[in-house]
């Protein structure tokens, strides 16, 4: 965590109760993993499929945690946690009680980001989220202070902990928003206090949780609620055949991108090299902004790059930064990495 938080702030942001400690006490760092707890950290134990973080509160205290929050269902364990420390030491800790620690973490992150109000950008969709986010990060951080969700940290925990890494100098926060169920995109979007959103595509990758594409589109469209309240804008991929299912569910301003010069932002591919890396021209309506040569392969990545370029053009980012930021984005984590060995190509 980059900025200190007072306990009284957390009490105002969440529905938790103070068990012990001074409300003026400040927290310098929050941890959700007892294995990495450092002296002075505030511990938020979370419940997983195969573990309950509250079982590790004692371990966190032994490592020097300055406080923790526990779920009310564990209240009878307070005495055992007190016994971990020397007499009287427990009362010096910041100890909070919540109904649900995940909700506590989400609300803490939500309150924290609103202290600084960076321009918050959320990327969701059935495919292309991580690549589009990486394009955006590489463009914006050329001249701006940028916070973002690393790798594919796109759940409530990943987004929350990423928010807690920003500070008052952060100008942009970029979040990848994942989805496993109805309501999740709405929770993540509200937490981030989004100003700009993008849906890369609507596909069948979520069919384990929804009965059809219409339900998936409606769940993705939850991103529009906070955008509407913040007078924000939603970017949609016009070339996605299912995008109409989203449009029928949103009430915020919409800008479209794709391979059509009648759109707000569009592209025209020019050529492809032997590694399937495309060069394309990027346009704002019928005005060419710049040409871009992708360093990662695949026609689909033109759409991801066009989405990032459209958002940055909307933000009045200089065209040279858009071009260089996208062209300098390399494959991450072996995604679409191409290895050429003698007469063979491995993708």
TORKOL-4160 file (C-alpha; in steps of 0.2 Angstrom, whole numbers, padded with zeros to 4 digits, m for minus):
347
<pt num="1" X="0000" Y="0000" Z="0000"/>
<pt num="2" X="0007" Y="0017" Z="m0005"/>
<pt num="3" X="m0003" Y="0029" Z="0006"/>
<pt num="4" X="m0007" Y="0027" Z="0025"/>
<pt num="5" X="m0025" Y="0024" Z="0030"/>
<pt num="6" X="m0033" Y="0028" Z="0046"/>
<pt num="7" X="m0043" Y="0016" Z="0055"/>
<pt num="8" X="m0057" Y="0029" Z="0056"/>
<pt num="9" X="m0057" Y="0030" Z="0037"/>
<pt num="10" X="m0059" Y="0011" Z="0036"/>
<pt num="11" X="m0073" Y="0012" Z="0048"/>
<pt num="12" X="m0082" Y="0024" Z="0037"/>
<pt num="13" X="m0079" Y="0015" Z="0021"/>
<pt num="14" X="m0085" Y="m0002" Z="0028"/>
<pt num="15" X="m0098" Y="m0010" Z="0039"/>
<pt num="16" X="m0085" Y="m0017" Z="0051"/>
<pt num="17" X="m0084" Y="m0014" Z="0070"/>
<pt num="18" X="m0069" Y="m0008" Z="0081"/>
<pt num="19" X="m0064" Y="m0022" Z="0094"/>
<pt num="20" X="m0048" Y="m0014" Z="0100"/>
<pt num="21" X="m0036" Y="0000" Z="0095"/>
<pt num="22" X="m0036" Y="0019" Z="0092"/>
<pt num="23" X="m0046" Y="0025" Z="0077"/>
<pt num="24" X="m0033" Y="0038" Z="0074"/>
<pt num="25" X="m0020" Y="0024" Z="0071"/>
<pt num="26" X="m0014" Y="0022" Z="0053"/>
<pt num="27" X="m0011" Y="0007" Z="0043"/>
<pt num="28" X="0005" Y="0007" Z="0032"/>
<pt num="29" X="0002" Y="m0009" Z="0022"/>
<pt num="30" X="m0012" Y="m0022" Z="0020"/>
<pt num="31" X="m0008" Y="m0041" Z="0017"/>
<pt num="32" X="m0020" Y="m0055" Z="0013"/>
<pt num="33" X="m0007" Y="m0068" Z="0014"/>
<pt num="34" X="0000" Y="m0074" Z="0031"/>
<pt num="35" X="0015" Y="m0081" Z="0023"/>
<pt num="36" X="0021" Y="m0064" Z="0017"/>
<pt num="37" X="0016" Y="m0054" Z="0032"/>
<pt num="38" X="0029" Y="m0041" Z="0038"/>
<pt num="39" X="0030" Y="m0032" Z="0054"/>
<pt num="40" X="0017" Y="m0018" Z="0055"/>
<pt num="41" X="0006" Y="m0025" Z="0042"/>
<pt num="42" X="m0013" Y="m0026" Z="0044"/>
<pt num="43" X="m0019" Y="m0043" Z="0040"/>
<pt num="44" X="m0036" Y="m0047" Z="0030"/>
<pt num="45" X="m0038" Y="m0066" Z="0031"/>
<pt num="46" X="m0049" Y="m0072" Z="0017"/>
<pt num="47" X="m0059" Y="m0088" Z="0014"/>
<pt num="48" X="m0054" Y="m0099" Z="0000"/>
<pt num="49" X="m0061" Y="m0116" Z="m0007"/>
<pt num="50" X="m0049" Y="m0126" Z="0004"/>
<pt num="51" X="m0044" Y="m0114" Z="0018"/>
<pt num="52" X="m0050" Y="m0101" Z="0030"/>
<pt num="53" X="m0038" Y="m0086" Z="0032"/>
<pt num="54" X="m0044" Y="m0084" Z="0050"/>
<pt num="55" X="m0035" Y="m0100" Z="0054"/>
<pt num="56" X="m0019" Y="m0090" Z="0051"/>
<pt num="57" X="m0022" Y="m0075" Z="0062"/>
<pt num="58" X="m0011" Y="m0082" Z="0076"/>
<pt num="59" X="0003" Y="m0085" Z="0063"/>
<pt num="60" X="0001" Y="m0067" Z="0057"/>
<pt num="61" X="0002" Y="m0060" Z="0075"/>
<pt num="62" X="0018" Y="m0070" Z="0079"/>
<pt num="63" X="0026" Y="m0061" Z="0063"/>
<pt num="64" X="0022" Y="m0044" Z="0070"/>
<pt num="65" X="0005" Y="m0039" Z="0062"/>
<pt num="66" X="m0001" Y="m0023" Z="0068"/>
<pt num="67" X="m0019" Y="m0028" Z="0067"/>
<pt num="68" X="m0032" Y="m0039" Z="0058"/>
<pt num="69" X="m0050" Y="m0040" Z="0054"/>
<pt num="70" X="m0060" Y="m0056" Z="0058"/>
<pt num="71" X="m0077" Y="m0062" Z="0053"/>
<pt num="72" X="m0090" Y="m0062" Z="0066"/>
<pt num="73" X="m0092" Y="m0081" Z="0065"/>
<pt num="74" X="m0075" Y="m0082" Z="0073"/>
<pt num="75" X="m0078" Y="m0071" Z="0088"/>
<pt num="76" X="m0076" Y="m0085" Z="0100"/>
<pt num="77" X="m0058" Y="m0087" Z="0095"/>
<pt num="78" X="m0053" Y="m0069" Z="0101"/>
<pt num="79" X="m0046" Y="m0076" Z="0117"/>
<pt num="80" X="m0035" Y="m0089" Z="0108"/>
<pt num="81" X="m0028" Y="m0075" Z="0098"/>
<pt num="82" X="m0025" Y="m0064" Z="0113"/>
<pt num="83" X="m0015" Y="m0078" Z="0121"/>
<pt num="84" X="m0003" Y="m0078" Z="0106"/>
<pt num="85" X="0004" Y="m0061" Z="0112"/>
<pt num="86" X="0012" Y="m0055" Z="0129"/>
<pt num="87" X="m0001" Y="m0049" Z="0142"/>
<pt num="88" X="m0008" Y="m0032" Z="0137"/>
<pt num="89" X="0000" Y="m0032" Z="0119"/>
<pt num="90" X="m0016" Y="m0037" Z="0111"/>
<pt num="91" X="m0025" Y="m0021" Z="0116"/>
<pt num="92" X="m0012" Y="m0011" Z="0106"/>
<pt num="93" X="m0017" Y="m0019" Z="0090"/>
<pt num="94" X="m0030" Y="m0013" Z="0078"/>
<pt num="95" X="m0043" Y="m0026" Z="0078"/>
<pt num="96" X="m0059" Y="m0025" Z="0068"/>
<pt num="97" X="m0074" Y="m0037" Z="0066"/>
<pt num="98" X="m0083" Y="m0039" Z="0049"/>
<pt num="99" X="m0098" Y="m0049" Z="0043"/>
<pt num="100" X="m0088" Y="m0054" Z="0027"/>
<pt num="101" X="m0069" Y="m0051" Z="0025"/>
<pt num="102" X="m0070" Y="m0051" Z="0006"/>
<pt num="103" X="m0083" Y="m0037" Z="0006"/>
<pt num="104" X="m0072" Y="m0028" Z="0019"/>
<pt num="105" X="m0058" Y="m0029" Z="0007"/>
<pt num="106" X="m0068" Y="m0023" Z="m0008"/>
<pt num="107" X="m0075" Y="m0008" Z="0002"/>
<pt num="108" X="m0058" Y="m0003" Z="0008"/>
<pt num="109" X="m0052" Y="m0003" Z="m0009"/>
<pt num="110" X="m0067" Y="0007" Z="m0015"/>
<pt num="111" X="m0065" Y="0020" Z="m0002"/>
<pt num="112" X="m0046" Y="0021" Z="m0005"/>
<pt num="113" X="m0047" Y="0024" Z="m0024"/>
<pt num="114" X="m0060" Y="0038" Z="m0021"/>
<pt num="115" X="m0047" Y="0047" Z="m0010"/>
<pt num="116" X="m0036" Y="0051" Z="m0026"/>
<pt num="117" X="m0049" Y="0049" Z="m0041"/>
<pt num="118" X="m0037" Y="0044" Z="m0055"/>
<pt num="119" X="m0045" Y="0041" Z="m0072"/>
<pt num="120" X="m0051" Y="0023" Z="m0070"/>
<pt num="121" X="m0052" Y="0012" Z="m0085"/>
<pt num="122" X="m0059" Y="m0005" Z="m0085"/>
<pt num="123" X="m0057" Y="m0019" Z="m0098"/>
<pt num="124" X="m0068" Y="m0034" Z="m0099"/>
<pt num="125" X="m0074" Y="m0046" Z="m0112"/>
<pt num="126" X="m0073" Y="m0065" Z="m0116"/>
<pt num="127" X="m0056" Y="m0063" Z="m0125"/>
<pt num="128" X="m0042" Y="m0050" Z="m0126"/>
<pt num="129" X="m0043" Y="m0042" Z="m0109"/>
<pt num="130" X="m0025" Y="m0044" Z="m0104"/>
<pt num="131" X="m0018" Y="m0040" Z="m0121"/>
<pt num="132" X="m0028" Y="m0024" Z="m0122"/>
<pt num="133" X="m0024" Y="m0019" Z="m0104"/>
<pt num="134" X="m0005" Y="m0022" Z="m0108"/>
<pt num="135" X="m0007" Y="m0010" Z="m0123"/>
<pt num="136" X="m0015" Y="0003" Z="m0113"/>
<pt num="137" X="m0002" Y="0002" Z="m0099"/>
<pt num="138" X="0012" Y="0003" Z="m0111"/>
<pt num="139" X="0005" Y="0019" Z="m0120"/>
<pt num="140" X="0000" Y="0028" Z="m0104"/>
<pt num="141" X="0015" Y="0025" Z="m0094"/>
<pt num="142" X="0026" Y="0033" Z="m0107"/>
<pt num="143" X="0022" Y="0050" Z="m0099"/>
<pt num="144" X="0010" Y="0047" Z="m0085"/>
<pt num="145" X="0009" Y="0038" Z="m0068"/>
<pt num="146" X="m0001" Y="0022" Z="m0070"/>
<pt num="147" X="m0007" Y="0009" Z="m0058"/>
<pt num="148" X="m0014" Y="m0007" Z="m0065"/>
<pt num="149" X="m0019" Y="m0025" Z="m0061"/>
<pt num="150" X="m0004" Y="m0036" Z="m0065"/>
<pt num="151" X="m0004" Y="m0052" Z="m0076"/>
<pt num="152" X="m0023" Y="m0058" Z="m0075"/>
<pt num="153" X="m0027" Y="m0052" Z="m0057"/>
<pt num="154" X="m0045" Y="m0049" Z="m0063"/>
<pt num="155" X="m0055" Y="m0055" Z="m0048"/>
<pt num="156" X="m0061" Y="m0046" Z="m0032"/>
<pt num="157" X="m0045" Y="m0050" Z="m0023"/>
<pt num="158" X="m0033" Y="m0045" Z="m0037"/>
<pt num="159" X="m0042" Y="m0029" Z="m0042"/>
<pt num="160" X="m0044" Y="m0024" Z="m0023"/>
<pt num="161" X="m0025" Y="m0027" Z="m0019"/>
<pt num="162" X="m0020" Y="m0018" Z="m0035"/>
<pt num="163" X="m0030" Y="m0003" Z="m0030"/>
<pt num="164" X="m0021" Y="m0002" Z="m0014"/>
<pt num="165" X="m0005" Y="0000" Z="m0023"/>
<pt num="166" X="m0009" Y="0017" Z="m0030"/>
<pt num="167" X="m0006" Y="0034" Z="m0022"/>
<pt num="168" X="m0010" Y="0052" Z="m0024"/>
<pt num="169" X="0002" Y="0054" Z="m0039"/>
<pt num="170" X="m0007" Y="0040" Z="m0049"/>
<pt num="171" X="m0015" Y="0048" Z="m0064"/>
<pt num="172" X="m0023" Y="0032" Z="m0072"/>
<pt num="173" X="m0028" Y="0016" Z="m0065"/>
<pt num="174" X="m0031" Y="0002" Z="m0077"/>
<pt num="175" X="m0041" Y="m0014" Z="m0072"/>
<pt num="176" X="m0044" Y="m0030" Z="m0081"/>
<pt num="177" X="m0061" Y="m0036" Z="m0075"/>
<pt num="178" X="m0065" Y="m0055" Z="m0075"/>
<pt num="179" X="m0082" Y="m0063" Z="m0073"/>
<pt num="180" X="m0088" Y="m0079" Z="m0066"/>
<pt num="181" X="m0106" Y="m0075" Z="m0061"/>
<pt num="182" X="m0119" Y="m0062" Z="m0063"/>
<pt num="183" X="m0116" Y="m0046" Z="m0053"/>
<pt num="184" X="m0097" Y="m0048" Z="m0053"/>
<pt num="185" X="m0093" Y="m0035" Z="m0066"/>
<pt num="186" X="m0105" Y="m0023" Z="m0057"/>
<pt num="187" X="m0095" Y="m0025" Z="m0041"/>
<pt num="188" X="m0078" Y="m0023" Z="m0049"/>
<pt num="189" X="m0083" Y="m0008" Z="m0059"/>
<pt num="190" X="m0091" Y="0001" Z="m0044"/>
<pt num="191" X="m0075" Y="m0003" Z="m0034"/>
<pt num="192" X="m0064" Y="0005" Z="m0047"/>
<pt num="193" X="m0076" Y="0020" Z="m0049"/>
<pt num="194" X="m0074" Y="0018" Z="m0068"/>
<pt num="195" X="m0073" Y="0033" Z="m0080"/>
<pt num="196" X="m0070" Y="0023" Z="m0095"/>
<pt num="197" X="m0075" Y="0005" Z="m0099"/>
<pt num="198" X="m0072" Y="m0007" Z="m0114"/>
<pt num="199" X="m0079" Y="m0024" Z="m0119"/>
<pt num="200" X="m0068" Y="m0032" Z="m0131"/>
<pt num="201" X="m0080" Y="m0046" Z="m0136"/>
<pt num="202" X="m0094" Y="m0057" Z="m0131"/>
<pt num="203" X="m0091" Y="m0076" Z="m0132"/>
<pt num="204" X="m0095" Y="m0093" Z="m0125"/>
<pt num="205" X="m0080" Y="m0094" Z="m0113"/>
<pt num="206" X="m0092" Y="m0091" Z="m0099"/>
<pt num="207" X="m0105" Y="m0104" Z="m0103"/>
<pt num="208" X="m0101" Y="m0114" Z="m0087"/>
<pt num="209" X="m0110" Y="m0100" Z="m0077"/>
<pt num="210" X="m0123" Y="m0094" Z="m0089"/>
<pt num="211" X="m0137" Y="m0102" Z="m0100"/>
<pt num="212" X="m0134" Y="m0092" Z="m0116"/>
<pt num="213" X="m0125" Y="m0077" Z="m0124"/>
<pt num="214" X="m0139" Y="m0065" Z="m0120"/>
<pt num="215" X="m0135" Y="m0068" Z="m0101"/>
<pt num="216" X="m0117" Y="m0066" Z="m0104"/>
<pt num="217" X="m0119" Y="m0050" Z="m0113"/>
<pt num="218" X="m0131" Y="m0043" Z="m0099"/>
<pt num="219" X="m0118" Y="m0048" Z="m0086"/>
<pt num="220" X="m0104" Y="m0039" Z="m0095"/>
<pt num="221" X="m0116" Y="m0024" Z="m0098"/>
<pt num="222" X="m0115" Y="m0021" Z="m0079"/>
<pt num="223" X="m0100" Y="m0011" Z="m0082"/>
<pt num="224" X="m0111" Y="0003" Z="m0089"/>
<pt num="225" X="m0120" Y="0007" Z="m0072"/>
<pt num="226" X="m0105" Y="0016" Z="m0064"/>
<pt num="227" X="m0100" Y="0024" Z="m0081"/>
<pt num="228" X="m0117" Y="0032" Z="m0083"/>
<pt num="229" X="m0116" Y="0039" Z="m0065"/>
<pt num="230" X="m0099" Y="0046" Z="m0068"/>
<pt num="231" X="m0103" Y="0053" Z="m0086"/>
<pt num="232" X="m0091" Y="0041" Z="m0093"/>
<pt num="233" X="m0090" Y="0031" Z="m0109"/>
<pt num="234" X="m0090" Y="0013" Z="m0115"/>
<pt num="235" X="m0080" Y="0007" Z="m0130"/>
<pt num="236" X="m0088" Y="m0007" Z="m0140"/>
<pt num="237" X="m0080" Y="m0018" Z="m0153"/>
<pt num="238" X="m0092" Y="m0015" Z="m0168"/>
<pt num="239" X="m0085" Y="m0031" Z="m0177"/>
<pt num="240" X="m0091" Y="m0043" Z="m0163"/>
<pt num="241" X="m0107" Y="m0050" Z="m0170"/>
<pt num="242" X="m0114" Y="m0051" Z="m0152"/>
<pt num="243" X="m0111" Y="m0033" Z="m0147"/>
<pt num="244" X="m0129" Y="m0029" Z="m0151"/>
<pt num="245" X="m0134" Y="m0039" Z="m0135"/>
<pt num="246" X="m0123" Y="m0027" Z="m0125"/>
<pt num="247" X="m0130" Y="m0011" Z="m0133"/>
<pt num="248" X="m0148" Y="m0016" Z="m0128"/>
<pt num="249" X="m0143" Y="m0017" Z="m0109"/>
<pt num="250" X="m0133" Y="m0001" Z="m0107"/>
<pt num="251" X="m0138" Y="0017" Z="m0104"/>
<pt num="252" X="m0121" Y="0026" Z="m0104"/>
<pt num="253" X="m0112" Y="0035" Z="m0119"/>
<pt num="254" X="m0105" Y="0022" Z="m0131"/>
<pt num="255" X="m0091" Y="0024" Z="m0144"/>
<pt num="256" X="m0087" Y="0010" Z="m0156"/>
<pt num="257" X="m0071" Y="0004" Z="m0164"/>
<pt num="258" X="m0068" Y="m0009" Z="m0178"/>
<pt num="259" X="m0064" Y="m0011" Z="m0196"/>
<pt num="260" X="m0076" Y="0002" Z="m0203"/>
<pt num="261" X="m0072" Y="0020" Z="m0207"/>
<pt num="262" X="m0090" Y="0025" Z="m0202"/>
<pt num="263" X="m0085" Y="0022" Z="m0184"/>
<pt num="264" X="m0078" Y="0034" Z="m0171"/>
<pt num="265" X="m0062" Y="0024" Z="m0171"/>
<pt num="266" X="m0057" Y="0012" Z="m0184"/>
<pt num="267" X="m0042" Y="0003" Z="m0193"/>
<pt num="268" X="m0037" Y="m0004" Z="m0210"/>
<pt num="269" X="m0024" Y="m0018" Z="m0210"/>
<pt num="270" X="m0010" Y="m0016" Z="m0223"/>
<pt num="271" X="0001" Y="m0031" Z="m0223"/>
<pt num="272" X="0007" Y="m0046" Z="m0213"/>
<pt num="273" X="0024" Y="m0053" Z="m0210"/>
<pt num="274" X="0029" Y="m0071" Z="m0210"/>
<pt num="275" X="0026" Y="m0072" Z="m0191"/>
<pt num="276" X="0008" Y="m0066" Z="m0194"/>
<pt num="277" X="0012" Y="m0049" Z="m0186"/>
<pt num="278" X="0001" Y="m0036" Z="m0194"/>
<pt num="279" X="0004" Y="m0017" Z="m0199"/>
<pt num="280" X="m0012" Y="m0007" Z="m0199"/>
<pt num="281" X="m0017" Y="0011" Z="m0200"/>
<pt num="282" X="m0027" Y="0019" Z="m0186"/>
<pt num="283" X="m0041" Y="0032" Z="m0189"/>
<pt num="284" X="m0052" Y="0043" Z="m0179"/>
<pt num="285" X="m0067" Y="0043" Z="m0191"/>
<pt num="286" X="m0060" Y="0046" Z="m0208"/>
<pt num="287" X="m0044" Y="0055" Z="m0202"/>
<pt num="288" X="m0028" Y="0044" Z="m0201"/>
<pt num="289" X="m0020" Y="0046" Z="m0184"/>
<pt num="290" X="m0005" Y="0035" Z="m0186"/>
<pt num="291" X="0001" Y="0018" Z="m0193"/>
<pt num="292" X="0005" Y="0004" Z="m0181"/>
<pt num="293" X="0016" Y="m0012" Z="m0183"/>
<pt num="294" X="0012" Y="m0025" Z="m0170"/>
<pt num="295" X="0025" Y="m0035" Z="m0162"/>
<pt num="296" X="0013" Y="m0049" Z="m0157"/>
<pt num="297" X="0005" Y="m0060" Z="m0170"/>
<pt num="298" X="m0013" Y="m0063" Z="m0175"/>
<pt num="299" X="m0027" Y="m0053" Z="m0183"/>
<pt num="300" X="m0037" Y="m0052" Z="m0167"/>
<pt num="301" X="m0024" Y="m0042" Z="m0159"/>
<pt num="302" X="m0027" Y="m0028" Z="m0172"/>
<pt num="303" X="m0044" Y="m0026" Z="m0163"/>
<pt num="304" X="m0036" Y="m0026" Z="m0146"/>
<pt num="305" X="m0023" Y="m0013" Z="m0151"/>
<pt num="306" X="m0037" Y="m0003" Z="m0159"/>
<pt num="307" X="m0047" Y="m0003" Z="m0143"/>
<pt num="308" X="m0032" Y="0003" Z="m0133"/>
<pt num="309" X="m0028" Y="0016" Z="m0146"/>
<pt num="310" X="m0046" Y="0022" Z="m0147"/>
<pt num="311" X="m0046" Y="0025" Z="m0128"/>
<pt num="312" X="m0030" Y="0034" Z="m0128"/>
<pt num="313" X="m0035" Y="0045" Z="m0143"/>
<pt num="314" X="m0051" Y="0049" Z="m0133"/>
<pt num="315" X="m0040" Y="0054" Z="m0119"/>
<pt num="316" X="m0030" Y="0066" Z="m0131"/>
<pt num="317" X="m0014" Y="0055" Z="m0129"/>
<pt num="318" X="m0001" Y="0060" Z="m0142"/>
<pt num="319" X="m0001" Y="0049" Z="m0158"/>
<pt num="320" X="0017" Y="0045" Z="m0156"/>
<pt num="321" X="0015" Y="0038" Z="m0139"/>
<pt num="322" X="0000" Y="0028" Z="m0145"/>
<pt num="323" X="0011" Y="0021" Z="m0159"/>
<pt num="324" X="0026" Y="0017" Z="m0149"/>
<pt num="325" X="0017" Y="0011" Z="m0134"/>
<pt num="326" X="0008" Y="m0002" Z="m0144"/>
<pt num="327" X="0023" Y="m0007" Z="m0155"/>
<pt num="328" X="0034" Y="m0009" Z="m0139"/>
<pt num="329" X="0021" Y="m0021" Z="m0131"/>
<pt num="330" X="0028" Y="m0039" Z="m0132"/>
<pt num="331" X="0020" Y="m0056" Z="m0129"/>
<pt num="332" X="0018" Y="m0059" Z="m0110"/>
<pt num="333" X="0018" Y="m0076" Z="m0101"/>
<pt num="334" X="0020" Y="m0085" Z="m0117"/>
<pt num="335" X="0004" Y="m0078" Z="m0124"/>
<pt num="336" X="0006" Y="m0079" Z="m0143"/>
<pt num="337" X="0025" Y="m0080" Z="m0142"/>
<pt num="338" X="0033" Y="m0086" Z="m0158"/>
<pt num="339" X="0049" Y="m0096" Z="m0158"/>
<pt num="340" X="0058" Y="m0099" Z="m0174"/>
<pt num="341" X="0070" Y="m0114" Z="m0174"/>
<pt num="342" X="0078" Y="m0119" Z="m0190"/>
<pt num="343" X="0064" Y="m0124" Z="m0202"/>
<pt num="344" X="0050" Y="m0125" Z="m0188"/>
<pt num="345" X="0039" Y="m0111" Z="m0180"/>
<pt num="346" X="0032" Y="m0114" Z="m0163"/>
<pt num="347" X="0017" Y="m0104" Z="m0157"/>
